[in-house]
């Protein structure tokens, strides 16, 4: 169980707006306790895996138990975990694609770019910015609340880069009433701000749009564009 949780964490981006070494440490401690608690009660996972893999490799449960070495079983567990992560990513894209497409039609911002940023900033929806009561702020893009923002805000600790060096600081972020509102506001931000003009000019050329976004100063992470391109390619691979 601990291996599955660890693999799931590693399969998601680790550079969200409020990700840090401290949060990763406590997340690891939480996963260990969760794994111990679940394993102590038993969930029937071993029997399920034996049945599933036995059918996949052409022999029954008894044959699988006799033929599988510990290393082979670990590899197959990792394969199942990767499949789980892919399903999680596919569900994220399926749920948010309609909002991304609608915002794209209104503003001309590529839907693939917005989906990629939403996945990168929120860890495929697993590390959303939460309100003090634990509810979602629906801010998938890490959009900060400037002086001209009149809506709700939420304060969180985030990582910023100064001269290439990461540092922690508390920032105010916008809070929305829905994911559709978040996509619409983010797309309008890119459309209405002159410094993002080259992002729109790039159109559906997603890699160039990602680099234009970084050059415009959207994020302080020097590797932001490359990370965004990798996420967009992962989305395209999902079909």
C-alpha positions, 0 to 999 in steps of 0.5 A: 500500500505504501509503494502504491501511494508513493508511486501515485505521488511521484506520478504527479507534478511536484511544483504546485503553488503551495508545494514545499519540502515541508508539505512533501515530508508531512505527506509522506508521513501521512501516507505511511500511516494511511498505508499501515491503517489500511493494511492492518484491516486488509482490503483484498488487494492481494487477491484482486491483483493475483486474479487480475494479473493472472488473467492478463498473463494467461494463467490462473491465480495458483500459477501466478503465485508459483511463477512470480518472483518478488521483483516481478510482483513489484514491477506488476504492482508498479504497472497497476499504480501507473495505470491508476495514475493515468486514469486519474489524469484522464478523469481530470482532463475529461472533467475540465475539457468542456470548461477549457474549450468554452474559455478557448472559444471566447478568448482564443487561448489554446485549450491545451495550454489551459488544461496543461497549466491547470494540471501542472499548477494543481498536480492534476487536481490533487493539490488544489488551493483550498479555502480555510474551511477545506473547500476548493477555491477552484483556482487551478492556475495559481492566479494571484489576487492583485489590487484590482481583484474584487472577489474572494481571496485565499492566502497560502505559502507558495514557492517563488524564484528570485534570481533562480533561487526558490524561496517561500512566501505567503501570497493572496490568490483568487478564489472562484465559485466554480472551475468554469469561472476559473477558466473564464477568468484565467483566459480573460487575464491572458487576453486582456493583458498586453504582455501576453499578446505573444501567447495568443499569437502562438495559437495552437502551437502549444510549445511556443505558447508555453515559452511565450508565457514564461517570457511574459513573466507568468511564472518565476520558475526558470523551468516552467515552460519545459514542465508545462510542455511535458504536461501538455504532451502527457495530456495529448498522449491520453488521447 
